[in-house]
Amino acid sequence: MNIEEIRTYCLSKPSVTEDFPFDDTTLVFKVLGKMFALTGLNRQPPAINLKCDPEKAIELREEYDGIIFAGFHMNKKHWNTVEITNLAQKFVIELIDHSYDMVVKGMSKKLRDQLI
């Protein structure tokens, strides 16, 4: 999976927008204004930061040592950095979905009702 495929997938999810709030190379995906994924467009190897349940985050880091690690420049408890080149597309999509769902779950009912 490459960054363009990730971008296409993230934008296909309900109420997702993209922007560059930090600089001109860090692409951020938000659901109703809440960040669930970001990636450095110039990063090598390509990677994406994704929100994750804290217990699952630790399990993933142990199982995929050197490929999934504590979120770079993020809250290490809730975010993982995932190097995407050595993982199956289906698994990367599952991780994106988990991140999106974690963010939506943390929203108020009023916000969740706005999802389109």
N, C-alpha and C positions, 0 to 999 in steps of 0.2 A: 504494500500500500504506500502511496506517495502523498505528498502534501496536497496536491490538487484533488486527489480522491477523498482525502480527509475533509477538505474544504467543501466539496460537493455534498458529502454525506452530512456534515454538520448543518449546512444550510437547508438540507431537506427536512430537518426536524422542526416541529411546530414552534413558531414564534422566535426563531433564532435569527440574530443579526451578527454581523462581523464589523470590526473596526480596528484601528491602530492607536489605542489610547496612550501607549508608552513611547513608541518610536515608530519609524517607518518600516521596520522589519519584523515586529512582533505582532502577529495576527491573532486577535482575540475573538472568540465566539461567545455570545451571551444569549441566554434565554430570558426574555422580559427584563433585560438590563442586568442580569446576574451572570457572571463569568462561569463557564463550565469547561472551557478548553482554550489553550493558547499554544502557539508554536512560533518559534523563531524561523523565519523564512530562509535565513542564511546558515542555519545550524547544521553542522556535520558531525556525526551522522544525523539524519532527520529525526526529530523527536517531537512529542506533543506532551504538554502538561495537562493532566486530567484530575479532577476531584475524585476522591475515593473514600469509602468507609474506612476508618482508621485501622480496624482489625484486618480487613481485606487488603489494605495497603501494605501492611507488614508481611502478610502471606505472599503477596505478589512479588515483593522485593526479595524475599527468600527464595521463592521458586524460580524467578527469572533474574537471578543475580547478574549484574552487569548490563542488563537490558532494561529493567524497570528499577528505578531508584527514587529516593526521596526527592520531592519536587524542587527543581532548581529555581531559586529566588521565590519560593512559595512556602506556605506553612507546611512543614515536613509531616505533620500529623495527618493532614487532610488531602495532600496533593502528591501525585507521583509524576515523574518524568518517564515517558515511555519511548524508547528508541524503536521506531516503527519498521525499520528495514528487515529485521530478523524475526518478525512475528507474522502469523497468518492474518490475512485481512479480516476474517470472521472474528478472531480474538480482539483485534484492535477495535472493531465496531462494537463488540460487547463492552469494552472498556469505555468507549465514548458514550454508549447508552447508559452505562452505570453512572458516569459523571453527570450527564444530563439529568437522569432520574434523581440523583442525590440533591442537585440544586433545586429541582422542581419540588421535591419532597420538603425542602426547607422553607418554601414559600408559604405565604398565607393562603387560605382558601380563596380569598378574593383575587389574588394574583393568579393562582392555578386556574380559576374559572375564566381567565382571559386568554388562555392558551388557544391558539387557532391551528 
